[in-house]
Amino acid sequence: MIADQYSISQISEILKAKAVLTTPEAGIRKLLTDSRTVIDPEGSLFFAVNAQRDGHQFIKDAYENGVRNFVIVDSAYTEKFKDANFLLVNDVLQALQALATYNRKANDLKVIGITGSNGKTIVKEWLYQLLASDFNIIRSPKSFNSQIGVPLSVWQINAEHNLAIFEAGISTKNEMEILADIISPSIGVLTNIGEAHAEGFESKAEKLTEKLKLFKDVELFVYAPEYVSDVAEADLPGKRKFTWSLHLPADLKVSFIEPIEGKNYIRATYKEKEIECLIPFSDKASVENGIICWATLLAMGYTPEEADLRLEKLTQVSMRLELINGIENCSVIDDSYSADISSLAIALDFLNLQNQHPKKTLILSDIYETGKTNEVLYAEISALLAQKNLNRLIGIGPNISAFAGLITIESSFYASTQDFIEKLPAIHFANETILVKGARRFEFGRISKLLTQKIHDTVLEINLNALASNLQFYRSKLNQGVKVMAMVKAFSYGSGSFEIANLLQYHKVDYLAVAYADEGIALRKAGITLPIMVMSPEPSAFEAMVKNHLEPEIYNANILKSFLNFLPAHEKDFPIHLKLDTGMHRLGFEAVDLPDLLEILKDNEQLKVVSIFSHLVASAEAEHDGFTQHQLDEFERLYATLVSTLGYMPIRHILNTSGVIRWPQAQLDMVRIGIGLYGFDGALNNNKGLQTVAILKTTVTQVKNLNAGETVGYSRKGIMPTGGRIATVKIGYADGYSRKFGNGVGKMLVKGKLVPTVGSICMDMCMLDVTGLNVKTGDEVIVFNDKHTIVDLAEQIGTIPYEILTNVSQRVKRVYFYE
């Protein structure tokens, strides 16, 4: 059975669902769980999954995007959309998984299942590269490896495929059995088993045991003995086993690894003979992932000679989209290393997430190995571009150029990448978002470099997936109906403005908060439509605030009177937020101020109090819990006084990031989440459950060898008593790296080792002691990341993580990644 030939009535029978059908013959080609990612509305079936948000809330959005087929629990929707097809089930997620399982069993093909802690997606993509010449392969798009991602991947199997490669990831016990039934792999590949994703397991052994359940019925199991040492050999899965190792006896016993000009030459013993291969990468993780692929090829019957030839041709896999500032006020999304329909749809969704420019342009190469004729392929792409509201297509390559007539939007075409580059000076780009997406052979990285602003090599990388994950982490702690206000003041804690706000809007937070009006105005210009609270409204900005629908925080009678004097007499119900001082003693109305406040607000029709809030002084600190409780009680008392006169009940909010964790009983109507979105929460032990969002990195400018007693930097404060090597790196106090980090106080990661600063921090650079390390010009240096964190840096100079993050200068290039 080919997946795109199921009818809705057939799916109803498969799921044993109660069907309410208006068009029972409707064909289903695609499955959806996200109303924002519609590609083929007529052929899509929307599953209203209850995950972080209840999918039923987005049925209307999917319907407005053209979807007419739904799997639901709540029968009320059958009356609201009477021209749609509905399948009523007891559990929507289970229905999605059951449908994918049915499709897997309906297709007889070889399936490689991959799991582990790290490297799953890279190994999957490399096995695809290595095996694509011999098989018609279907594989997981990007890193679709979850309880939802796996069934969406397996659904894509059809009769034309003779090999599937799927990855599976789990976060807690009792998840893998479900994925194992859906994937039903015949070959199992275990990657690195480390500490990643360990929060949901009591031990590393428990995590391994759970992951091995994927392979319970495999014919062949490929693994390293080091990673399964906690399991008895007799209990390992697989009718046939193939092992690889760097240290223990194995079928593929690696004996020698030598770096050669950015590559690694590897020798090993296989079937009592010495064999070799060349992995075209230098980093340790890539070498291990390459050895896993080497072992898999040999286990599948490929000769050592053929495996070596294929491995040497492996190309880097970029699993994330890169958003960077471009020329002429453009934003550039770099996805220049892969091109297929699934990843194109994902990239276009990310393009639409970025609202800062009115025009959206796609630079697209020919797409290969789709199993479709070019006519069908480019007709599908044309429909996709129209559906995603693209403004312009620039096509590069002979195939896409040959079918230019199918494209219905503004378009131009070029025979090759070089042809486009030569004509680039005559092509107009300005004030637009440009998605660069090309098959690897087209070398679109050359195009991205030409479209990108030239900025020095200190970069703050922002992982948007991690930020979204942190948002969902806090949402999972909230009672149903509690709203979220996200703090994006101070350039979103140094991480960017509209880039972060666009993501938060995409994930449907309820409110944004900024410090000053100009921050809110910038967000409005970038297409942000969410309600925005301005925490420090200034009279000089009132006109712009009203014009841009920004809502002021009112914290004393003077600012309230000034705002009322400004508002036109005809203005009705303009939203304001009242701040109460319950103990911070910074800003806000106290109990003694309420009579005058209520006198102003009573019967006033120009203003509408949309929220009343206060700020906790020490929500993360147990020693102040008594005072925090006092604040909560005082807030409730003052709120009740205000409501008694207002005659309505504005939104109540008092919890900040740490309060969400430590004071769940005080969630009220809304919570405010700030630095927790960026992976740091003083109420959590080692920030457990959060992901690091920002990585600050720079590069080595020069390396010098110093003799004993020579000094380094201004005022000769850096002394090398026994001599050594120093590396000058491209970051200084003008970039936000404080002078307090000088003279050995600060440390950075070079070649995986923490090395201290030497001498004073300069404006644009500083020096590191790299004695004993093989460091050269151009090497990467990590200022902070998930291992050497902003918490560590804050402790080094006696400050708080907020200051480290917000101090990163805006001259430092921000690069945003989205996987």
Backbone hydrogen bonds, N-H to C=O, Kabsch-Sander energy under -0.5 kcal/mol:
donor,donor_aa,acceptor,acceptor_aa,energy
3,A,157,I,-0.6
5,Q,2,I,-2.4
6,Y,3,A,-1.1
6,Y,28,I,-0.7
8,I,26,A,-2.3
9,S,24,P,-1.5
11,I,7,S,-2.2
12,S,8,I,-1.9
13,E,9,S,-1.6
14,I,10,Q,-2.4
15,L,11,I,-2.4
16,K,12,S,-0.6
16,K,13,E,-0.5
17,A,12,S,-2.2
18,K,88,L,-2.2
19,A,17,A,-0.7
20,V,86,F,-3.0
26,A,23,T,-2.1
28,I,6,Y,-3.2
29,R,27,G,-0.5
29,R,43,G,-3.4
30,K,43,G,-2.4
32,L,45,L,-2.7
37,T,34,D,-1.7
43,G,40,D,-0.7
44,S,41,P,-1.2
45,L,30,K,-2.2
46,F,69,N,-2.9
47,F,32,L,-3.2
47,F,45,L,-0.5
48,A,46,F,-0.6
48,A,71,V,-2.4
49,V,47,F,-2.2
51,A,49,V,-1.2
51,A,53,R,-1.9
55,G,49,V,-1.7
55,G,53,R,-0.6
57,Q,54,D,-2.1
58,F,55,G,-1.7
59,I,56,H,-1.2
62,A,58,F,-2.4
63,Y,59,I,-2.8
64,E,60,K,-2.5
65,N,61,D,-1.2
66,G,63,Y,-1.9
67,V,62,A,-2.3
68,R,41,P,-0.6
70,F,85,N,-2.1
71,V,46,F,-2.9
72,I,87,L,-2.8
75,S,73,V,-0.7
77,Y,74,D,-1.2
78,T,75,S,-1.5
79,E,76,A,-1.2
80,K,76,A,-0.8
81,F,77,Y,-1.6
84,A,81,F,-1.6
85,N,68,R,-3.5
86,F,20,V,-2.5
87,L,70,F,-2.5
88,L,18,K,-3.1
88,L,86,F,-0.5
89,V,72,I,-2.6
89,V,87,L,-0.5
95,A,91,D,-1.8
96,L,92,V,-2.3
97,Q,93,L,-2.4
98,A,94,Q,-2.4
99,L,95,A,-2.3
100,A,96,L,-2.0
101,T,97,Q,-2.3
102,Y,98,A,-2.1
103,N,99,L,-2.1
104,R,100,A,-2.4
105,K,101,T,-2.2
106,A,102,Y,-1.5
107,N,104,R,-1.2
109,L,107,N,-0.9
110,K,162,N,-1.3
112,I,164,A,-3.2
113,G,111,V,-0.6
113,G,187,I,-3.1
114,I,166,F,-2.3
115,T,189,V,-1.9
117,S,192,N,-3.6
118,N,192,N,-1.3
123,V,119,G,-2.6
124,K,120,K,-2.3
125,E,121,T,-2.5
126,W,122,I,-2.8
127,L,123,V,-2.6
128,Y,124,K,-1.8
129,Q,125,E,-2.1
130,L,126,W,-2.5
131,L,127,L,-1.9
132,A,128,Y,-1.6
134,D,131,L,-1.7
135,F,131,L,-1.4
137,I,135,F,-0.8
138,I,163,L,-2.0
140,S,165,I,-1.7
144,F,141,P,-1.7
145,N,143,S,-1.6
150,V,146,S,-2.6
152,L,148,I,-1.7
153,S,149,G,-1.9
154,V,150,V,-2.8
155,W,151,P,-2.0
156,Q,153,S,-1.4
157,I,154,V,-1.7
161,H,158,N,-1.8
162,N,136,N,-1.8
163,L,136,N,-1.3
164,A,110,K,-2.2
165,I,138,I,-2.2
166,F,112,I,-2.6
168,A,114,I,-2.6
169,G,145,N,-3.4
173,K,200,G,-0.6
175,E,172,T,-0.8
178,I,175,E,-0.5
179,L,175,E,-1.3
180,A,176,M,-3.1
181,D,177,E,-1.9
182,I,178,I,-1.7
183,I,179,L,-2.9
184,S,180,A,-2.7
186,S,111,V,-2.4
187,I,111,V,-2.4
188,G,220,L,-3.1
189,V,113,G,-2.6
190,L,222,V,-2.4
191,T,115,T,-2.6
191,T,189,V,-0.5
192,N,118,N,-0.7
194,G,192,N,-0.7
198,A,195,E,-1.1
201,F,198,A,-1.8
207,K,203,S,-2.0
208,L,204,K,-2.3
209,T,205,A,-2.5
210,E,206,E,-2.2
211,K,207,K,-2.3
212,L,208,L,-2.5
213,K,209,T,-0.5
213,K,210,E,-1.0
214,L,211,K,-1.8
215,F,212,L,-1.6
216,K,213,K,-1.2
218,V,215,F,-1.6
219,E,186,S,-2.2
220,L,186,S,-1.6
221,F,240,R,-2.2
222,V,188,G,-3.2
223,Y,242,F,-2.0
227,Y,224,A,-1.5
228,V,225,P,-1.2
229,S,226,E,-0.7
231,V,228,V,-2.0
235,D,232,A,-1.7
236,L,233,E,-1.4
239,K,218,V,-1.7
240,R,219,E,-1.6
242,F,221,F,-2.8
244,W,223,Y,-1.6
245,S,252,L,-2.1
252,L,243,T,-1.9
253,K,251,D,-0.6
253,K,269,T,-2.3
254,V,245,S,-2.8
254,V,252,L,-0.8
255,S,267,R,-2.3
256,F,267,R,-1.6
258,E,265,Y,-2.8
260,I,263,K,-2.5
263,K,260,I,-1.4
264,N,279,I,-2.5
265,Y,258,E,-3.0
266,I,277,C,-2.8
267,R,256,F,-2.5
268,A,275,I,-2.4
269,T,253,K,-2.5
270,Y,273,K,-3.2
271,K,251,D,-0.6
273,K,270,Y,-1.4
275,I,268,A,-3.1
275,I,273,K,-0.5
277,C,266,I,-2.1
279,I,264,N,-2.7
281,F,279,I,-1.5
287,V,283,D,-1.9
288,E,284,K,-2.3
289,N,285,A,-2.6
290,G,286,S,-2.5
291,I,287,V,-2.3
292,I,288,E,-2.2
293,C,289,N,-1.9
294,W,290,G,-2.4
295,A,291,I,-2.8
296,T,292,I,-2.1
297,L,293,C,-2.4
298,L,294,W,-2.2
299,A,295,A,-2.6
300,M,296,T,-1.7
301,G,298,L,-1.4
302,Y,297,L,-2.3
307,A,303,T,-2.7
308,D,304,P,-2.2
309,L,305,E,-2.0
310,R,306,E,-2.0
311,L,307,A,-2.7
312,E,308,D,-2.0
313,K,310,R,-1.2
314,L,311,L,-1.6
318,S,316,Q,-0.6
319,M,317,V,-0.7
321,L,818,Y,-4.1
322,E,334,D,-1.6
323,L,321,L,-0.5
323,L,816,Y,-3.9
324,I,322,E,-0.6
324,I,332,V,-2.7
326,G,330,C,-3.4
327,I,451,L,-2.2
329,N,326,G,-0.5
330,C,327,I,-1.2
331,S,432,E,-2.0
332,V,324,I,-3.1
333,I,434,I,-3.2
334,D,322,E,-3.5
334,D,332,V,-0.7
335,D,333,I,-0.8
335,D,436,V,-2.7
338,S,335,D,-0.8
344,L,340,D,-2.2
345,A,341,I,-2.3
346,I,342,S,-1.8
347,A,343,S,-2.4
348,L,344,L,-2.5
349,D,345,A,-1.9
350,F,346,I,-1.9
351,L,347,A,-2.3
352,N,348,L,-2.3
353,L,349,D,-1.4
354,Q,350,F,-1.0
354,Q,351,L,-0.7
355,N,353,L,-0.9
359,K,431,N,-0.7
361,T,433,T,-2.8
362,L,392,R,-2.5
363,I,435,L,-3.2
364,L,362,L,-0.6
364,L,394,I,-2.4
365,S,437,K,-1.4
366,D,396,I,-1.0
377,L,373,T,-2.9
378,Y,374,N,-2.8
379,A,375,E,-1.5
380,E,376,V,-2.1
381,I,377,L,-2.2
382,S,378,Y,-2.1
383,A,379,A,-2.1
384,L,380,E,-2.2
385,L,381,I,-2.6
386,A,382,S,-2.0
387,Q,383,A,-2.4
388,K,384,L,-2.1
389,N,386,A,-1.2
390,L,385,L,-2.4
391,N,360,K,-2.1
392,R,360,K,-1.6
393,L,410,E,-2.6
394,I,362,L,-3.2
395,G,393,L,-0.6
395,G,412,S,-2.7
396,I,364,L,-2.7
397,G,414,Y,-2.9
401,S,397,G,-1.7
402,A,398,P,-1.7
403,F,399,N,-1.0
404,A,401,S,-1.4
406,L,403,F,-1.8
407,I,404,A,-1.6
410,E,391,N,-0.8
412,S,393,L,-1.7
414,Y,395,G,-2.4
420,F,416,S,-2.0
421,I,417,T,-2.6
422,E,418,Q,-2.4
423,K,419,D,-1.3
424,L,420,F,-0.7
424,L,421,I,-0.8
426,A,423,K,-1.5
427,I,424,L,-2.1
429,F,427,I,-0.6
431,N,328,E,-2.2
433,T,359,K,-2.5
434,I,331,S,-3.2
434,I,432,E,-0.5
435,L,361,T,-2.9
435,L,433,T,-0.5
436,V,333,I,-3.0
436,V,434,I,-0.6
437,K,363,I,-3.0
437,K,435,L,-0.7
438,G,335,D,-1.0
439,A,366,D,-0.5
442,F,439,A,-2.1
443,E,440,R,-2.0
444,F,336,S,-0.6
446,R,443,E,-1.6
447,I,444,F,-0.5
448,S,444,F,-2.3
449,K,445,G,-2.0
450,L,446,R,-1.4
451,L,447,I,-1.5
452,T,448,S,-0.7
452,T,449,K,-0.6
453,Q,325,N,-1.9
455,I,453,Q,-0.8
459,V,457,D,-0.6
459,V,697,K,-2.7
460,L,813,K,-3.1
461,E,459,V,-0.7
461,E,695,I,-3.3
462,I,815,V,-3.0
463,N,461,E,-0.5
463,N,693,V,-2.8
464,L,462,I,-0.9
464,L,817,F,-2.6
465,N,817,F,-0.6
467,L,463,N,-1.7
468,A,464,L,-2.4
469,S,465,N,-2.4
470,N,466,A,-2.3
471,L,467,L,-2.1
472,Q,468,A,-2.2
473,F,469,S,-2.0
474,Y,470,N,-2.0
475,R,471,L,-2.3
476,S,472,Q,-2.2
477,K,474,Y,-1.3
478,L,475,R,-1.6
482,V,479,N,-1.9
483,K,669,D,-2.8
485,M,671,V,-3.0
486,A,484,V,-0.6
486,A,511,Y,-2.8
487,M,673,I,-2.5
488,V,486,A,-0.6
488,V,513,A,-2.8
492,S,488,V,-1.4
493,Y,489,K,-2.2
494,G,490,A,-2.0
495,S,492,S,-2.0
496,G,491,F,-2.6
501,A,497,S,-2.5
502,N,498,F,-2.8
503,L,499,E,-1.3
504,L,500,I,-2.3
505,Q,501,A,-2.7
506,Y,502,N,-2.4
507,H,503,L,-1.9
508,K,505,Q,-1.6
509,V,504,L,-1.9
510,D,484,V,-1.7
511,Y,484,V,-1.8
512,L,531,P,-2.3
513,A,486,A,-2.0
514,V,533,M,-2.7
519,E,516,Y,-0.8
520,G,516,Y,-1.3
521,I,517,A,-2.7
522,A,518,D,-2.0
523,L,519,E,-1.6
524,R,520,G,-2.3
525,K,521,I,-2.4
526,A,522,A,-1.1
527,G,524,R,-1.7
528,I,523,L,-2.4
529,T,527,G,-0.5
532,I,549,H,-0.5
533,M,512,L,-2.9
534,V,551,E,-2.9
535,M,514,V,-2.8
535,M,533,M,-0.6
536,S,515,A,-2.1
541,A,538,E,-2.6
542,F,539,P,-1.4
545,M,541,A,-2.4
546,V,542,F,-2.6
547,K,543,E,-2.3
548,N,544,A,-1.9
549,H,546,V,-1.2
550,L,545,M,-2.8
551,E,532,I,-2.9
553,E,534,V,-2.5
554,I,552,P,-0.6
554,I,577,H,-3.8
555,Y,553,E,-0.6
560,L,556,N,-1.6
561,K,557,A,-2.9
562,S,558,N,-2.4
563,F,559,I,-2.0
564,L,560,L,-2.4
565,N,561,K,-2.6
566,F,562,S,-1.5
567,L,563,F,-2.2
571,E,568,P,-1.7
573,D,605,E,-2.6
574,F,606,Q,-3.2
576,I,608,K,-2.3
577,H,552,P,-2.3
578,L,611,S,-2.5
579,K,554,I,-2.4
580,L,613,F,-3.1
581,D,589,F,-2.8
582,T,580,L,-0.8
586,R,587,L,-0.5
588,G,555,Y,-0.6
589,F,579,K,-2.7
593,D,590,E,-1.6
594,L,590,E,-0.6
594,L,591,A,-1.1
597,L,593,D,-2.1
598,L,594,L,-3.2
599,E,595,P,-1.9
600,I,596,D,-1.6
601,L,597,L,-2.3
602,K,598,L,-2.6
604,N,601,L,-2.3
605,E,603,D,-0.6
608,K,574,F,-2.7
610,V,576,I,-2.5
610,V,608,K,-0.9
611,S,576,I,-1.0
612,I,651,I,-3.0
613,F,578,L,-2.6
614,S,653,H,-1.4
615,H,580,L,-0.5
616,L,654,I,-0.8
621,E,618,A,-1.2
622,A,620,A,-0.7
624,H,621,E,-1.8
625,D,622,A,-1.9
628,T,624,H,-2.4
629,Q,625,D,-2.5
630,H,626,G,-1.8
631,Q,627,F,-2.4
632,L,628,T,-2.4
633,D,629,Q,-2.5
634,E,630,H,-2.7
635,F,631,Q,-2.6
636,E,632,L,-2.1
637,R,633,D,-2.0
638,L,634,E,-2.6
639,Y,635,F,-2.9
640,A,636,E,-2.1
641,T,637,R,-1.7
642,L,638,L,-2.2
643,V,639,Y,-2.8
644,S,640,A,-1.9
645,T,641,T,-0.8
645,T,642,L,-0.9
646,L,642,L,-2.8
647,G,643,V,-2.6
651,I,610,V,-2.3
653,H,612,I,-1.5
654,I,670,M,-0.5
660,V,656,N,-1.7
660,V,657,T,-0.6
661,I,657,T,-0.8
662,R,658,S,-2.3
663,W,659,G,-2.7
666,A,663,W,-2.2
667,Q,664,P,-1.2
669,D,652,R,-1.5
670,M,652,R,-1.3
670,M,667,Q,-0.6
671,V,483,K,-1.9
672,R,655,L,-2.7
673,I,485,M,-2.6
673,I,671,V,-0.5
674,G,672,R,-0.5
677,L,674,G,-1.8
678,Y,675,I,-1.3
679,G,676,G,-1.5
680,F,675,I,-1.5
684,L,681,D,-1.9
686,N,684,L,-0.7
687,N,684,L,-1.1
688,K,685,N,-1.4
690,L,687,N,-2.3
693,V,678,Y,-1.2
695,I,461,E,-2.1
696,L,784,F,-1.9
697,K,459,V,-2.8
697,K,695,I,-0.6
698,T,781,V,-2.9
700,V,779,D,-2.0
701,T,728,T,-3.6
702,Q,728,T,-1.1
704,K,726,I,-2.6
706,L,704,K,-0.5
706,L,724,G,-3.7
709,G,720,M,-2.8
710,E,707,N,-2.1
712,V,718,G,-2.9
716,R,713,G,-1.5
717,K,714,Y,-1.6
718,G,712,V,-1.8
719,I,717,K,-0.7
720,M,710,E,-2.2
723,G,720,M,-1.2
724,G,706,L,-2.2
726,I,704,K,-2.5
727,A,768,L,-2.3
728,T,702,Q,-2.8
729,V,766,C,-2.8
730,K,699,T,-1.8
731,I,729,V,-1.7
733,Y,762,C,-2.3
734,A,763,M,-2.3
735,D,732,G,-1.5
736,G,733,Y,-0.9
737,Y,732,G,-1.9
738,S,736,G,-1.1
741,F,738,S,-1.8
742,G,739,R,-1.8
743,N,759,G,-2.9
745,V,742,G,-1.4
746,G,741,F,-2.7
748,M,755,V,-2.3
749,L,782,I,-2.7
750,V,748,M,-0.6
750,V,753,K,-2.9
751,K,780,E,-0.5
753,K,750,V,-2.2
755,V,748,M,-2.9
755,V,753,K,-0.5
757,T,746,G,-2.0
758,V,767,M,-2.6
762,C,765,M,-1.9
766,C,729,V,-1.5
767,M,758,V,-0.5
768,L,727,A,-2.4
769,D,756,P,-2.6
770,V,725,R,-1.8
770,V,768,L,-0.9
771,T,725,R,-0.6
773,L,770,V,-2.3
775,V,773,L,-1.7
778,G,700,V,-2.6
779,D,776,K,-2.0
781,V,698,T,-2.7
782,I,749,L,-2.5
783,V,696,L,-2.7
783,V,781,V,-0.6
784,F,696,L,-1.4
785,N,788,H,-2.3
789,T,787,K,-0.8
793,L,789,T,-2.0
794,A,790,I,-2.4
795,E,791,V,-2.1
796,Q,792,D,-1.7
797,I,793,L,-1.3
798,G,794,A,-0.6
798,G,795,E,-0.6
799,T,794,A,-2.6
803,E,800,I,-0.9
804,I,800,I,-1.2
805,L,801,P,-2.3
806,T,802,Y,-2.9
807,N,803,E,-1.6
808,V,805,L,-1.0
809,S,735,D,-2.3
812,V,809,S,-1.5
813,K,458,T,-1.3
815,V,460,L,-2.2
816,Y,323,L,-2.8
817,F,462,I,-3.1
818,Y,321,L,-2.1
